[in-house]
Amino acid sequence: MRWVIAAVVLLALTAGGDPIDPVLGDSDLRPQWRKLDDGSRFAVVSSPGGDNLVAIRCWLDGGGYRCLKAGRSASLESVTVTSAWERSLPQMVSPVVHAFNGYSCGIEGDLYERVSRDGYVLATNQLEAEEARWAGDDVKTIMTENELTGWSYFDCLDVLLSVRAESLEALSTAVVSKDMAG
């Protein structure tokens, strides 16, 4: 049975998007979207027991939505932030934020920025000081050199520091704007 579950998770990971946890029921992964004053949508999804919590905020952007996801793992004491463009509001959201393709940032003891492809880290910038941040051109160069398409640079660290200082609910406030999503 473990091999079946592992195969389903692996298949979901390689298919792109958020993997669906086979242990959770579909209803546990469906966001309850709340419309905010600026017209964006916001939702929170939690794993059973609340060990993993993900907040997602999406703004209408052309023919789809520009979304920010911020996830907190109590067991790993980590926070991860990603950005994505979605054709429609996600109907299912994994209670764990994964950075499969493109730029992301997070905190696992120390702050970091990353560029990943298919879940594998291509480059990491461990941040010890504010001035050590990558510039947008740095991320673009890493992605171009590695022939990577996916979400490029956005104000990831500003979003991360906002949700870390407050809570994931900070993603739904005026502290975070559509411009920060890239």
C-alpha positions as CSV (number, residue, x, y, z in Angstrom):
1,M,0.0,0.0,0.0
2,R,2.9,2.4,0.8
3,W,4.2,1.9,-2.7
4,V,0.8,2.7,-4.2
5,I,0.6,5.9,-2.2
6,A,4.2,6.8,-3.1
7,A,3.4,6.2,-6.8
8,V,0.3,8.4,-6.7
9,V,2.3,11.3,-5.0
10,L,5.1,10.9,-7.5
11,L,2.7,10.9,-10.4
12,A,1.1,14.1,-9.0
13,L,4.5,15.7,-8.6
14,T,5.6,15.0,-12.1
15,A,2.2,16.1,-13.6
16,G,2.8,19.7,-12.4
17,G,0.7,21.8,-10.2
18,D,0.0,21.0,-6.6
19,P,0.1,17.3,-5.8
20,I,-3.0,15.8,-4.2
21,D,-2.4,14.0,-0.9
22,P,-4.0,10.6,-1.3
23,V,-4.7,10.5,2.5
24,L,-6.8,13.6,2.5
25,G,-10.2,13.8,1.1
26,D,-10.9,16.2,-1.8
27,S,-13.1,18.4,0.4
28,D,-10.0,19.0,2.7
29,L,-8.2,20.5,-0.3
30,R,-10.9,22.8,-1.7
31,P,-10.2,26.4,-0.9
32,Q,-13.1,28.5,0.5
33,W,-12.4,31.6,-1.5
34,R,-13.1,35.0,0.1
35,K,-13.3,38.1,-2.1
36,L,-11.2,41.0,-0.8
37,D,-11.8,44.8,-1.3
38,D,-9.3,45.0,-4.1
39,G,-11.1,42.3,-6.1
40,S,-8.5,39.6,-5.3
41,R,-9.5,36.2,-3.9
42,F,-8.0,34.7,-0.7
43,A,-8.2,31.3,0.9
44,V,-6.4,29.1,3.4
45,V,-6.1,25.3,3.2
46,S,-4.9,23.2,6.2
47,S,-3.8,19.7,6.6
48,P,-5.6,17.6,9.2
49,G,-4.2,18.6,12.6
50,G,-3.1,21.9,11.1
51,D,0.6,21.0,10.8
52,N,0.7,22.4,7.3
53,L,-1.1,25.6,6.4
54,V,-1.2,27.4,3.0
55,A,-2.6,30.8,2.2
56,I,-3.3,31.7,-1.4
57,R,-4.2,35.0,-2.9
58,C,-5.1,35.5,-6.6
59,W,-5.6,38.6,-8.7
60,L,-7.4,38.7,-12.0
61,D,-4.6,39.1,-14.6
62,G,-5.6,39.1,-18.3
63,G,-7.1,35.7,-19.1
64,G,-6.3,34.1,-15.8
65,Y,-5.0,34.8,-12.3
66,R,-1.7,35.8,-10.8
67,C,-1.4,34.0,-7.5
68,L,0.9,34.1,-4.4
69,K,1.1,31.1,-2.1
70,A,2.6,31.1,1.3
71,G,2.9,27.9,3.3
72,R,3.9,27.2,6.9
73,S,5.0,23.8,8.2
74,A,4.8,23.5,12.0
75,S,6.8,20.3,12.0
76,L,9.6,21.7,9.9
77,E,9.4,25.2,11.3
78,S,9.5,26.6,7.8
79,V,7.7,29.1,5.6
80,T,7.8,29.0,1.8
81,V,6.5,31.5,-0.8
82,T,5.9,30.9,-4.4
83,S,4.1,32.7,-7.3
84,A,2.2,31.3,-10.2
85,W,-0.1,32.2,-13.1
86,E,-3.2,30.1,-13.2
87,R,-5.8,29.9,-16.0
88,S,-8.6,29.9,-13.3
89,L,-8.9,30.0,-9.6
90,P,-7.5,26.7,-8.2
91,Q,-10.2,24.4,-7.1
92,M,-7.8,22.2,-5.2
93,V,-4.7,23.4,-3.2
94,S,-2.1,21.2,-1.6
95,P,-1.6,22.0,2.1
96,V,2.1,22.1,1.4
97,V,3.8,24.7,-0.8
98,H,6.2,23.2,-3.4
99,A,8.5,25.2,-5.6
100,F,8.8,23.0,-8.7
101,N,9.7,25.5,-11.4
102,G,11.1,29.0,-11.1
103,Y,12.0,31.3,-8.3
104,S,10.8,31.0,-4.7
105,C,12.0,31.9,-1.2
106,G,11.6,30.7,2.3
107,I,12.9,30.3,5.7
108,E,14.2,27.1,7.3
109,G,16.3,28.5,10.1
110,D,17.8,31.0,7.6
111,L,16.3,33.0,4.8
112,Y,16.9,31.7,1.3
113,E,16.0,32.3,-2.3
114,R,15.9,29.4,-4.8
115,V,15.5,28.6,-8.5
116,S,14.2,25.1,-9.1
117,R,13.3,22.8,-12.0
118,D,11.0,19.9,-11.5
119,G,11.5,20.2,-7.7
120,Y,15.3,20.1,-7.9
121,V,17.2,23.1,-6.7
122,L,19.4,24.7,-9.4
123,A,20.7,27.6,-7.3
124,T,20.3,28.8,-3.7
125,N,21.1,32.1,-2.1
126,Q,21.4,31.8,1.7
127,L,20.7,35.3,3.1
128,E,22.7,36.6,6.0
129,A,22.1,40.2,5.3
130,E,19.5,42.3,3.5
131,E,21.9,43.4,0.9
132,A,22.7,39.8,-0.2
133,R,19.3,39.5,-2.1
134,W,19.4,38.5,-5.7
135,A,18.3,41.1,-8.2
136,G,15.6,40.3,-10.8
137,D,18.4,40.1,-13.4
138,D,20.3,37.5,-11.3
139,V,17.2,35.3,-11.3
140,K,16.6,35.8,-15.0
141,T,20.2,34.9,-15.8
142,I,20.0,31.7,-13.7
143,M,16.7,30.7,-15.4
144,T,18.0,31.5,-18.9
145,E,21.3,29.6,-18.4
146,N,19.3,26.6,-17.3
147,E,16.7,26.9,-20.0
148,L,14.1,27.1,-17.4
149,T,10.6,28.4,-18.0
150,G,8.4,29.1,-15.0
151,W,7.8,31.9,-12.6
152,S,10.6,34.4,-12.5
153,Y,11.6,37.1,-10.0
154,F,8.9,38.7,-7.8
155,D,9.0,40.4,-4.4
156,C,9.2,37.0,-2.7
157,L,11.3,38.1,0.3
158,D,9.0,41.1,1.1
159,V,6.0,38.7,1.0
160,L,7.9,36.2,3.1
161,L,8.9,38.7,5.8
162,S,5.3,40.0,5.9
163,V,3.7,36.6,6.6
164,R,6.6,35.6,8.9
165,A,6.2,38.7,11.0
166,E,2.4,38.5,11.2
167,S,0.8,35.3,10.0
168,L,-0.3,33.7,6.7
169,E,-3.4,36.0,7.0
170,A,-1.1,38.9,6.3
171,L,-1.3,37.7,2.7
172,S,-4.9,39.0,2.6
173,T,-4.0,42.5,3.8
174,A,-2.9,45.7,2.0
175,V,0.7,44.8,3.1
176,V,0.8,42.5,0.0
177,S,-0.2,43.8,-3.4
178,K,-0.6,42.5,-6.9
179,D,2.6,44.3,-7.9
180,M,4.5,42.1,-5.4
181,A,3.4,39.0,-7.3
182,G,5.5,39.8,-10.3
